[in-house]
């Protein structure tokens, strides 16, 4: 999972994370199609989704990520 922090991005892998000097927009352009943006601050790997509700996605790691209003239809179409 990737989480935006202004001009930085926190890259999560399980419970570990690192901070990268980049924007979420740039990272999303570099990733393959298995990654989708679900909120203005979050990009996830769609292959790690285990549950989907109207408001959030549950990842295999146990993390729940809120779906942004402008991303809801896109998320439903892809997942």
Secondary structure, DSSP 8 states (H G I E B T S, - for coil): -EEEETTEEEEEETTEEEEESS-HHHHHHHS-TTEEEEETTEEEEGGGEEEE-SSEEEETTS-EEE--GGGHHHHHHH-
